[in-house]
Amino acid sequence: MAHCIRVLHGQGSRTRAVLLEIQQRCFSVSPLTAAAAQVAMSKFDKAPLPYEKLTKNLEVVKKRLGRDMTLAEKVLYSHLDDPKGQEIERGTSYLRLRPDRVAMQDATAQMAMLQFISSGLPRVAVPSTIHCDHLIEAQVGGEKDLARAKDLNKEVYKFLETAGAKYGVGFWKPGSGIIHQIILENYAFPGLLMIGTDSHTPNGGGLGGLCIGVGGADAVDVMADIPWELKCPKVIGVKLTGQMKGWTSPKDVILKVAGILTVKGGTGAIVEYHGPGVDSISCTGMATICNMGAEIGATTSVFPYNSRMETYLKSTGRANIASTANSFKHILTPDAKAPYDQLIEIDLSTLEPHVNGPFTPDLASPISKLAEVAKKNDWPMDIRVGLIGSCTNSSYEDMGRCASIVKEALSHGLKSKIPFNVTPGSEQIRATIERDGIAKTLRDFGGTVLANACGPCIGQWDRRDVKKGEKNTIVTSYNRNFTGRNDANPATHCFVTSPELVTALSIAGRLDFNPLADELTGTDGKKFKLSDPFADELPSKGFDSGQDTYEHPPADGSKVQVDVSPKSDRLQLLSPFDKWDGKDLTDMTILIKVKGKCTTDHISAAGPWLKYRGHLDNISNNMFITATNAENGELNKVRNQVTGEFGPVPGTARAYKAAGVRWCVVGDENYGEGSSREHAALEPRHLGGRAIIVKSFARIHETNLKKQGMLPLTFANSADYDKIQPSDKISLLGLKDLAPGKQVDCQIKHKDGSTEIIKLNHSMNDQQISWFRAGSALNRMKEIAAGK
């Protein structure tokens, strides 16, 4: 690569010395008992299972609390940096934690690794991995799509591969599978505390770990051996009784819970499943439930260690971990009188299959009511595409149950009436379902087996059967269904459900078909009703691992060269954000007053924009382009308050930045829900934004804003949202006295010159306020290393 900038550590000698001192513990472990030290966290790691340390920490915390504990508390508090001195109060105190590992998918890993490079540290301090799953577009089929992606994204893949090698991060190549499936198959274990730069990281809760989605800046903290900070979560208990049967699947548990709690009901809480019904759910089924827990805003979700997890660990080559976990069950299960902040009870024996949507994952309809609800709301009844798989539902059991439905349909001469796409979650799943004939059965049905990647679930779908703006229905076994999420068409009505129901609905081709009650007509003219789906939980012949797609980092990567071309439109080295000038933020212009739902997809769209995730300036051209402007009800059309002309949101922000005009954003409830993408915080900061003022925030996005030096503020009185007009000027006063728990005075100056003062709240602690003052958390890290 000609004309490249070689990434070097440009800090002064004092800074480098301090940073190197921080790294002295890189991959080192405290002496443990010989027995515990013999079992590594994974076959790829030298670091041992942390059970001895967790037990000691837990004894300290339990003695302090003097009460029974939930499983979530046991795992979380046993990872405290200071179990003796840490303040512990649910919903209030900020915990300083020591996660066991970090996982990053390729779209977010680019920015995370660029930030880590900026830190000047020579190597990551905890086991970390990069997974190439987000940049593969579904077009014609797995093999060709993968080859195309490797060619289109070779610059990014090369950057991630060499950055991983240089800084000690494992690299899972494109085609290996979706990050969450790879984690479940190889890295998750009961009692694990892991952070991942993807909102569906909680998938690992299916193996009894606390796996939490974060932004890239949080990942940098952990990789830099800095304690990770998390507001002490509340714990919502979901007690499961009875047993699943028939068409009811694990997916229906979370679809039901989403209907109960809504998209914001889990915010600030861990959802902990327990009760006798748990044992009727497979390990991968538990992972499905935990995965989609992200859609209710939960910090994460978790199940207690049991025999189903033990069986899965053994089936995936980790019998030694299962054996060790059996000796530490006391820290991997909740106590008898575990105190929950909220308790939900679900009887699995009576739980009905659900279909949630469209446009939001918490609009829950039992299958028996779906036809009625769809007709009432004038939803398109004809289904255009069925899609199964993804990180949520691509287990061997999922694919097998779908195949059982398909075989029965084929025996009556029926195939899918619509395009039917299958996304294997990993190379191991793909290879195994190919070997066992399941993939052939799905192809015989009319299915297209896509690459082992996220694909249509995240908008990586070259869909051509409908025009943009054409009203249509699709059904998926995915986890998220925001407007335009899958195909960038705002008129697509996406419904999420179990893979079994997607398969059945694809046979009928209509949304008003209920396989539990309705009949189909075979090619012989005879009517029949589909039997209950069934399949083996795990392959009787064991898993076929398929192609080797993992690249382990060298022991010494110091000589590895990581290049970023200044001419690249995919990658861009980061420049530090400016420090706060110590003055109040006065007369800020409102870039956009957002009306209604504003997810991270609305703030920073995915799909075709994924290719710019490593180039902050280029990806900033997607900022707020699908958010609804309260002034005119339109998308990507805001008034430039300087010129009076309407234009695109990113272009208007760039004009303000060029003119030295500071701006803010006003938003609605649960602002920033959805993906963990920190670009939704980086872009406003990059284009001159200073504050985001909303009714309420989603957890990950609020943290991401804090990390980038933005002020995330909420109305003390949510009705004050209506007082602000897009033409107003906003001043945030008394910032030199900004302190935890202290409200911020906000002056609204209306166009007629009149003013009024409202109160704004914030959730920043002292450390987070220091990020604002330094300009970002990364800036503050460098200040500390330089002794400032």
QUIMO-V693386 format. One record per residue. N is the residue number from 0. RES is the residue in three letters. OMEGA is omega in whole degrees, 0 to 359 (none if undefined). D_FIRST is the distance of its C-alpha to the first C-alpha in whole Angstrom. Layout:
[[N:RES:OMEGA:D_FIRST] [N:RES:OMEGA:D_FIRST]]
This chain:
[[0:MET:180:0] [1:ALA:176:4] [2:HIS:181:7] [3:CYS:172:6] [4:ILE:178:10] [5:ARG:181:11] [6:VAL:179:14] [7:LEU:176:17] [8:HIS:188:20] [9:GLY:181:22] [10:GLN:177:25] [11:GLY:185:28] [12:SER:180:30] [13:ARG:181:33] [14:THR:181:31] [15:ARG:181:28] [16:ALA:180:32] [17:VAL:180:33] [18:LEU:179:30] [19:LEU:178:30] [20:GLU:178:34] [21:ILE:187:33] [22:GLN:185:31] [23:GLN:182:34] [24:ARG:184:35] [25:CYS:178:32] [26:PHE:177:33] [27:SER:180:36] [28:VAL:177:39] [29:SER:179:43] [30:PRO:178:45] [31:LEU:176:47] [32:THR:183:50] [33:ALA:183:49] [34:ALA:182:49] [35:ALA:183:47] [36:ALA:181:44] [37:GLN:184:44] [38:VAL:181:43] [39:ALA:180:39] [40:MET:176:38] [41:SER:179:36] [42:LYS:180:35] [43:PHE:186:32] [44:ASP:172:33] [45:LYS:182:35] [46:ALA:183:36] [47:PRO:171:40] [48:LEU:188:42] [49:PRO:190:43] [50:TYR:180:47] [51:GLU:180:48] [52:LYS:181:47] [53:LEU:178:47] [54:THR:180:51] [55:LYS:179:52] [56:ASN:182:50] [57:LEU:178:52] [58:GLU:179:55] [59:VAL:184:55] [60:VAL:183:54] [61:LYS:177:57] [62:LYS:179:59] [63:ARG:184:58] [64:LEU:178:58] [65:GLY:181:61] [66:ARG:174:61] [67:ASP:184:60] [68:MET:173:56] [69:THR:176:54] [70:LEU:180:51] [71:ALA:179:48] [72:GLU:182:50] [73:LYS:182:50] [74:VAL:184:46] [75:LEU:185:45] [76:TYR:178:48] [77:SER:176:47] [78:HIS:179:44] [79:LEU:176:45] [80:ASP:181:43] [81:ASP:183:47] [82:PRO:181:49] [83:LYS:188:52] [84:GLY:184:52] [85:GLN:173:50] [86:GLU:182:51] [87:ILE:176:52] [88:GLU:183:53] [89:ARG:176:52] [90:GLY:185:50] [91:THR:186:51] [92:SER:175:49] [93:TYR:181:45] [94:LEU:173:45] [95:ARG:193:42] [96:LEU:178:41] [97:ARG:179:39] [98:PRO:181:37] [99:ASP:182:36] [100:ARG:179:33] [101:VAL:175:30] [102:ALA:182:29] [103:MET:172:26] [104:GLN:193:25] [105:ASP:181:21] [106:ALA:179:22] [107:THR:181:24] [108:ALA:181:22] [109:GLN:181:19] [110:MET:179:21] [111:ALA:181:23] [112:MET:175:20] [113:LEU:177:18] [114:GLN:179:22] [115:PHE:177:22] [116:ILE:180:19] [117:SER:181:21] [118:SER:180:24] [119:GLY:181:23] [120:LEU:186:25] [121:PRO:187:23] [122:ARG:180:24] [123:VAL:186:26] [124:ALA:179:30] [125:VAL:177:31] [126:PRO:185:30] [127:SER:181:27] [128:THR:174:26] [129:ILE:184:23] [130:HIS:183:24] [131:CYS:184:22] [132:ASP:189:25] [133:HIS:190:25] [134:LEU:182:22] [135:ILE:183:24] [136:GLU:176:26] [137:ALA:184:29] [138:GLN:183:30] [139:VAL:182:31] [140:GLY:190:31] [141:GLY:187:30] [142:GLU:182:28] [143:LYS:179:27] [144:ASP:179:26] [145:LEU:179:24] [146:ALA:179:22] [147:ARG:181:21] [148:ALA:179:20] [149:LYS:180:18] [150:ASP:183:16] [151:LEU:187:16] [152:ASN:187:15] [153:LYS:179:12] [154:GLU:180:10] [155:VAL:179:13] [156:TYR:179:14] [157:LYS:177:11] [158:PHE:182:12] [159:LEU:180:16] [160:GLU:182:16] [161:THR:176:14] [162:ALA:177:16] [163:GLY:180:19] [164:ALA:183:18] [165:LYS:188:18] [166:TYR:172:21] [167:GLY:182:23] [168:VAL:177:23] [169:GLY:186:24] [170:PHE:175:22] [171:TRP:188:23] [172:LYS:175:21] [173:PRO:184:22] [174:GLY:181:25] [175:SER:179:27] [176:GLY:182:29] [177:ILE:186:30] [178:ILE:187:29] [179:HIS:177:33] [180:GLN:178:34] [181:ILE:178:32] [182:ILE:181:33] [183:LEU:183:37] [184:GLU:190:36] [185:ASN:192:35] [186:TYR:183:35] [187:ALA:174:38] [188:PHE:180:41] [189:PRO:179:44] [190:GLY:179:44] [191:LEU:165:41] [192:LEU:183:39] [193:MET:170:36] [194:ILE:181:34] [195:GLY:183:31] [196:THR:176:29] [197:ASP:187:31] [198:SER:181:34] [199:HIS:173:35] [200:THR:179:35] [201:PRO:175:39] [202:ASN:182:39] [203:GLY:176:39] [204:GLY:176:42] [205:GLY:175:44] [206:LEU:172:43] [207:GLY:178:45] [208:GLY:171:42] [209:LEU:183:41] [210:CYS:195:38] [211:ILE:178:37] [212:GLY:183:35] [213:VAL:171:33] [214:GLY:183:30] [215:GLY:181:27] [216:ALA:175:28] [217:ASP:178:31] [218:ALA:178:29] [219:VAL:178:27] [220:ASP:184:31] [221:VAL:179:32] [222:MET:180:29] [223:ALA:178:29] [224:ASP:174:33] [225:ILE:178:35] [226:PRO:181:37] [227:TRP:186:37] [228:GLU:178:39] [229:LEU:176:41] [230:LYS:186:44] [231:CYS:186:47] [232:PRO:168:47] [233:LYS:181:51] [234:VAL:176:51] [235:ILE:179:52] [236:GLY:173:54] [237:VAL:182:54] [238:LYS:181:57] [239:LEU:176:57] [240:THR:179:60] [241:GLY:181:61] [242:GLN:176:59] [243:MET:178:57] [244:LYS:175:58] [245:GLY:183:58] [246:TRP:179:55] [247:THR:184:54] [248:SER:176:51] [249:PRO:180:49] [250:LYS:182:47] [251:ASP:177:51] [252:VAL:182:51] [253:ILE:175:48] [254:LEU:177:49] [255:LYS:180:52] [256:VAL:178:51] [257:ALA:178:49] [258:GLY:180:52] [259:ILE:188:54] [260:LEU:185:52] [261:THR:186:50] [262:VAL:179:46] [263:LYS:185:47] [264:GLY:180:50] [265:GLY:184:47] [266:THR:179:46] [267:GLY:183:46] [268:ALA:169:47] [269:ILE:177:47] [270:VAL:183:48] [271:GLU:179:50] [272:TYR:180:52] [273:HIS:179:55] [274:GLY:186:58] [275:PRO:181:59] [276:GLY:182:57] [277:VAL:185:54] [278:ASP:179:55] [279:SER:182:55] [280:ILE:178:52] [281:SER:179:49] [282:CYS:180:46] [283:THR:175:44] [284:GLY:175:46] [285:MET:178:46] [286:ALA:177:42] [287:THR:182:43] [288:ILE:181:45] [289:CYS:181:43] [290:ASN:185:40] [291:MET:174:42] [292:GLY:176:43] [293:ALA:184:40] [294:GLU:175:42] [295:ILE:177:45] [296:GLY:183:43] [297:ALA:175:44] [298:THR:171:42] [299:THR:176:42] [300:SER:185:45] [301:VAL:174:46] [302:PHE:178:48] [303:PRO:179:50] [304:TYR:179:50] [305:ASN:186:52] [306:SER:180:53] [307:ARG:175:50] [308:MET:179:47] [309:GLU:180:49] [310:THR:181:49] [311:TYR:178:45] [312:LEU:180:44] [313:LYS:182:46] [314:SER:180:44] [315:THR:172:41] [316:GLY:183:41] [317:ARG:180:42] [318:ALA:180:46] [319:ASN:177:46] [320:ILE:178:44] [321:ALA:180:47] [322:SER:179:50] [323:THR:179:49] [324:ALA:179:49] [325:ASN:180:52] [326:SER:183:53] [327:PHE:183:52] [328:LYS:183:53] [329:HIS:178:55] [330:ILE:185:52] [331:LEU:178:50] [332:THR:180:53] [333:PRO:174:55] [334:ASP:186:58] [335:ALA:182:61] [336:LYS:181:62] [337:ALA:183:58] [338:PRO:178:59] [339:TYR:179:57] [340:ASP:178:56] [341:GLN:182:57] [342:LEU:176:58] [343:ILE:178:57] [344:GLU:179:59] [345:ILE:177:58] [346:ASP:183:60] [347:LEU:182:58] [348:SER:181:61] [349:THR:181:62] [350:LEU:182:58] [351:GLU:174:57] [352:PRO:184:54] [353:HIS:171:52] [354:VAL:184:50] [355:ASN:179:48] [356:GLY:3:47] [357:PRO:171:46] [358:PHE:177:44] [359:THR:186:45] [360:PRO:182:45] [361:ASP:177:48] [362:LEU:191:50] [363:ALA:176:52] [364:SER:171:54] [365:PRO:184:56] [366:ILE:181:56] [367:SER:182:60] [368:LYS:189:59] [369:LEU:182:56] [370:ALA:180:58] [371:GLU:181:60] [372:VAL:181:57] [373:ALA:180:55] [374:LYS:181:58] [375:LYS:184:59] [376:ASN:179:56] [377:ASP:174:55] [378:TRP:180:52] [379:PRO:186:51] [380:MET:178:53] [381:ASP:179:51] [382:ILE:182:48] [383:ARG:180:45] [384:VAL:171:42] [385:GLY:183:43] [386:LEU:177:40] [387:ILE:181:40] [388:GLY:183:38] [389:SER:181:35] [390:CYS:185:35] [391:THR:187:39] [392:ASN:178:41] [393:SER:180:39] [394:SER:176:41] [395:TYR:179:42] [396:GLU:179:46] [397:ASP:182:45] [398:MET:180:43] [399:GLY:179:47] [400:ARG:176:49] [401:CYS:179:47] [402:ALA:179:48] [403:SER:177:51] [404:ILE:182:52] [405:VAL:181:50] [406:LYS:180:52] [407:GLU:179:55] [408:ALA:180:54] [409:LEU:180:53] [410:SER:176:57] [411:HIS:176:58] [412:GLY:183:56] [413:LEU:173:54] [414:LYS:176:50] [415:SER:178:48] [416:LYS:187:49] [417:ILE:173:46] [418:PRO:186:42] [419:PHE:184:41] [420:ASN:183:38] [421:VAL:179:38] [422:THR:175:35] [423:PRO:183:35] [424:GLY:183:34] [425:SER:175:32] [426:GLU:179:31] [427:GLN:178:35] [428:ILE:180:37] [429:ARG:183:35] [430:ALA:183:36] [431:THR:180:39] [432:ILE:173:40] [433:GLU:181:39] [434:ARG:186:41] [435:ASP:175:44] [436:GLY:181:45] [437:ILE:180:44] [438:ALA:179:41] [439:LYS:179:43] [440:THR:180:46] [441:LEU:176:44] [442:ARG:178:42] [443:ASP:179:46] [444:PHE:184:47] [445:GLY:185:44] [446:GLY:173:41] [447:THR:179:37] [448:VAL:183:36] [449:LEU:179:32] [450:ALA:176:29] [451:ASN:188:30] [452:ALA:182:28] [453:CYS:174:30] [454:GLY:185:30] [455:PRO:181:33] [456:CYS:182:34] [457:ILE:179:31] [458:GLY:176:31] [459:GLN:187:28] [460:TRP:177:31] [461:ASP:185:30] [462:ARG:184:34] [463:ARG:184:36] [464:ASP:175:39] [465:VAL:177:40] [466:LYS:178:40] [467:LYS:182:39] [468:GLY:179:42] [469:GLU:182:44] [470:LYS:182:46] [471:ASN:181:45] [472:THR:169:46] [473:ILE:175:43] [474:VAL:184:44] [475:THR:172:42] [476:SER:182:42] [477:TYR:185:39] [478:ASN:190:40] [479:ARG:185:39] [480:ASN:177:40] [481:PHE:179:40] [482:THR:177:40] [483:GLY:186:37] [484:ARG:189:35] [485:ASN:188:35] [486:ASP:180:34] [487:ALA:177:34] [488:ASN:182:38] [489:PRO:180:40] [490:ALA:178:43] [491:THR:177:42] [492:HIS:182:45] [493:CYS:177:43] [494:PHE:178:45] [495:VAL:182:44] [496:THR:179:46] [497:SER:176:47] [498:PRO:178:45] [499:GLU:179:49] [500:LEU:176:50] [501:VAL:181:47] [502:THR:180:47] [503:ALA:180:51] [504:LEU:178:50] [505:SER:176:48] [506:ILE:181:51] [507:ALA:181:53] [508:GLY:182:51] [509:ARG:183:53] [510:LEU:183:52] [511:ASP:177:56] [512:PHE:178:56] [513:ASN:184:57] [514:PRO:178:57] [515:LEU:186:60] [516:ALA:188:62] [517:ASP:180:61] [518:GLU:172:62] [519:LEU:178:60] [520:THR:180:61] [521:GLY:180:60] [522:THR:177:60] [523:ASP:179:63] [524:GLY:181:65] [525:LYS:178:65] [526:LYS:177:64] [527:PHE:178:63] [528:LYS:180:61] [529:LEU:176:58] [530:SER:176:59] [531:ASP:179:57] [532:PRO:179:54] [533:PHE:177:53] [534:ALA:173:51] [535:ASP:178:50] [536:GLU:182:49] [537:LEU:183:46] [538:PRO:182:46] [539:SER:179:49] [540:LYS:185:47] [541:GLY:180:44] [542:PHE:170:41] [543:ASP:186:38] [544:SER:178:35] [545:GLY:182:33] [546:GLN:177:29] [547:ASP:186:28] [548:THR:182:25] [549:TYR:178:25] [550:GLU:182:23] [551:HIS:180:24] [552:PRO:177:22] [553:PRO:180:23] [554:ALA:178:26] [555:ASP:181:24] [556:GLY:187:20] [557:SER:182:20] [558:LYS:178:17] [559:VAL:181:15] [560:GLN:176:12] [561:VAL:185:11] [562:ASP:174:8] [563:VAL:182:9] [564:SER:177:7] [565:PRO:180:11] [566:LYS:183:10] [567:SER:172:10] [568:ASP:180:14] [569:ARG:184:14] [570:LEU:180:13] [571:GLN:176:15] [572:LEU:185:16] [573:LEU:171:20] [574:SER:181:22] [575:PRO:173:25] [576:PHE:181:28] [577:ASP:178:31] [578:LYS:172:34] [579:TRP:184:37] [580:ASP:178:39] [581:GLY:183:43] [582:LYS:175:44] [583:ASP:176:46] [584:LEU:188:44] [585:THR:176:46] [586:ASP:176:46] [587:MET:175:43] [588:THR:176:43] [589:ILE:179:42] [590:LEU:179:39] [591:ILE:168:41] [592:LYS:186:44] [593:VAL:177:43] [594:LYS:175:46] [595:GLY:186:46] [596:LYS:176:43] [597:CYS:179:40] [598:THR:175:38] [599:THR:173:34] [600:ASP:178:33] [601:HIS:183:35] [602:ILE:180:33] [603:SER:185:30] [604:ALA:179:30] [605:ALA:179:28] [606:GLY:183:28] [607:PRO:181:25] [608:TRP:181:24] [609:LEU:184:23] [610:LYS:181:19] [611:TYR:184:19] [612:ARG:178:20] [613:GLY:183:17] [614:HIS:189:18] [615:LEU:183:21] [616:ASP:181:21] [617:ASN:182:21] [618:ILE:178:23] [619:SER:176:25] [620:ASN:176:26] [621:ASN:188:28] [622:MET:176:30] [623:PHE:185:34] [624:ILE:177:34] [625:THR:175:36] [626:ALA:182:38] [627:THR:179:42] [628:ASN:182:43] [629:ALA:183:47] [630:GLU:185:47] [631:ASN:180:47] [632:GLY:184:46] [633:GLU:178:43] [634:LEU:175:40] [635:ASN:178:37] [636:LYS:181:39] [637:VAL:180:40] [638:ARG:171:42] [639:ASN:187:41] [640:GLN:177:44] [641:VAL:183:43] [642:THR:183:43] [643:GLY:182:45] [644:GLU:176:43] [645:PHE:179:41] [646:GLY:179:38] [647:PRO:181:35] [648:VAL:181:35] [649:PRO:180:31] [650:GLY:178:32] [651:THR:178:35] [652:ALA:179:33] [653:ARG:178:31] [654:ALA:177:34] [655:TYR:182:35] [656:LYS:181:33] [657:ALA:181:32] [658:ALA:180:36] [659:GLY:179:36] [660:VAL:178:38] [661:ARG:184:38] [662:TRP:178:39] [663:CYS:179:40] [664:VAL:175:40] [665:VAL:185:43] [666:GLY:188:44] [667:ASP:182:46] [668:GLU:173:47] [669:ASN:182:44] [670:TYR:178:41] [671:GLY:177:38] [672:GLU:176:39] [673:GLY:187:37] [674:SER:178:33] [675:SER:191:32] [676:ARG:181:29] [677:GLU:176:29] [678:HIS:178:27] [679:ALA:173:31] [680:ALA:181:31] [681:LEU:184:28] [682:GLU:177:28] [683:PRO:179:31] [684:ARG:181:31] [685:HIS:184:27] [686:LEU:171:29] [687:GLY:178:32] [688:GLY:181:35] [689:ARG:185:37] [690:ALA:173:39] [691:ILE:185:40] [692:ILE:187:44] [693:VAL:176:45] [694:LYS:176:48] [695:SER:182:46] [696:PHE:163:43] [697:ALA:190:41] [698:ARG:188:40] [699:ILE:183:37] [700:HIS:178:36] [701:GLU:178:38] [702:THR:180:37] [703:ASN:178:33] [704:LEU:179:35] [705:LYS:183:36] [706:LYS:184:33] [707:GLN:174:31] [708:GLY:175:34] [709:MET:175:36] [710:LEU:175:40] [711:PRO:187:41] [712:LEU:178:44] [713:THR:178:47] [714:PHE:174:50] [715:ALA:174:53] [716:ASN:186:55] [717:SER:179:53] [718:ALA:179:55] [719:ASP:173:54] [720:TYR:183:51] [721:ASP:180:53] [722:LYS:186:54] [723:ILE:175:51] [724:GLN:183:50] [725:PRO:181:47] [726:SER:182:48] [727:ASP:171:49] [728:LYS:184:48] [729:ILE:175:47] [730:SER:175:48] [731:LEU:191:47] [732:LEU:176:50] [733:GLY:184:50] [734:LEU:178:47] [735:LYS:179:47] [736:ASP:179:50] [737:LEU:184:47] [738:ALA:179:49] [739:PRO:177:49] [740:GLY:182:51] [741:LYS:181:52] [742:GLN:178:52] [743:VAL:176:50] [744:ASP:179:52] [745:CYS:177:51] [746:GLN:176:52] [747:ILE:177:52] [748:LYS:183:53] [749:HIS:184:54] [750:LYS:180:53] [751:ASP:178:57] [752:GLY:179:57] [753:SER:181:58] [754:THR:171:57] [755:GLU:182:57] [756:ILE:173:56] [757:ILE:180:55] [758:LYS:176:53] [759:LEU:177:50] [760:ASN:172:49] [761:HIS:181:46] [762:SER:184:46] [763:MET:171:44] [764:ASN:184:45] [765:ASP:181:44] [766:GLN:182:41] [767:GLN:174:40] [768:ILE:178:41] [769:SER:175:39] [770:TRP:179:36] [771:PHE:182:37] [772:ARG:181:38] [773:ALA:181:35] [774:GLY:176:33] [775:SER:177:32] [776:ALA:179:32] [777:LEU:175:29] [778:ASN:181:30] [779:ARG:177:33] [780:MET:180:32] [781:LYS:177:30] [782:GLU:180:34] [783:ILE:180:35] [784:ALA:180:33] [785:ALA:177:34] [786:GLY:180:37] [787:LYS:none:38]]
